[in-house]
Amino acid sequence: MKELKQIINECKVLSFDLNFTRAKQWKEEKPGRVIVGYMPIYFPREVIHAAGGMAVGMFGGGDRKQIIKGDAYYQSYICHIPRSVMELALDKQMDHFDGFIFPSICDVIRNLSGIFKQHKFGKFVKYMDFPQNFLPQIGGVFYQQEMEHVMHYIKEINGVEVTPEKLNNSIALYNKNRKLISEIYDIRQDYPWRLTMEDVYHIVRAGTVIPVEEHNEILEQVLVHIRQNIGSPQDKVKVVVSGAFCEQPAVGLIKAIEEAGCYVVDDDYMLGSRMILGDIDATSNKPLEAISNAYIKQSQYSSSIYDVSNPKEYRLAKIVENRGANGVIFASASFCDPSLLDAPIFQNAFNRLGIRYIAFQFSENINQFKVIKEQVGAFSDSIKLWENEPAVINKA
Ligand code: SF4
């Protein structure tokens, strides 16, 4: 078995390999394999796996990719991730991708799908509408049709017919993946010093660019290490980070939050990999329906979901309580409408509930976080000085 440090170093390389080398190798190993890129937040990767493909996350270039051409496509008051994804495409770093999926989160992603179509990137470009109606017979059926479109596109490339057996096998693999990631978070809830948030980020992000079978092996090895009593606790408060579900903060910022006196015990950085809570039924003779039902009934809270009967502010408050966190850090990408429009809803609720929070904005390519670090440091100090207890939700 590998040392934990070696595993983390390999994940660091994988997660920021902007040439997607492992995916390319995987495709070349066997005829008929296809690679399909997907934007955040979430796409049911099981569908692509069952069709003989590999879903690869497109989370932008972060602070590793200089934007020259991508800026020409977007005005200044738009977030950064579409520019870096364009830059990667224009620089032919995704030339081995067969198709691209753009989940419906916001107008920026919708427009990016149009630009990809105009440029004829890949063999197909799919703007994927997710249901906002949570009735299985309406929104659920619509969602199944959307997944069938994707399977149809892939079949036109490789001729693979997806059977219920294949899909159930893929669902089981991703169930395992989600379960292993969830165990890492559960261990960190009590022992966050065993693995830094920066390490968790690299480990989970690596899973978006390699085969799920390989990622499951990595996660199993990580767990063997962190089930041991390693590391030593530091004087830090526990926080939950929310709002960074699409454009990703630079790794330096993820690290700076913990260096400034916080243990991040939950977050939504790589929300898509953790979107479904619990298992999807892997035994159904209608597996698309099982995936659809899981999205409707078992999704994590998200700014991309308007589920009026299950308000997201109370779901986030519940996470804070369950994780024993002392507060929340709202981190939104600059100009990210879904995140920034939700912020007042969360913050008004948290004022009522008595949950401490701070809020700031970031951009994926900005690597100067002195002000944010000071803000987080002051937040953590204020909790340590005046309220060194986990948040207790004031139900009054
Ligand atoms: S960062 Fe926000 S606004 Fe930008 S593409 Fe993502 S969800 Fe849309």
Residues whose N, C-alpha, C, O or C-beta is under 5 A from the ligand:
A	BS01	SF4	C79 I105 C106 V108 I109 C246 E247 A333 F335 C336 D337 P338
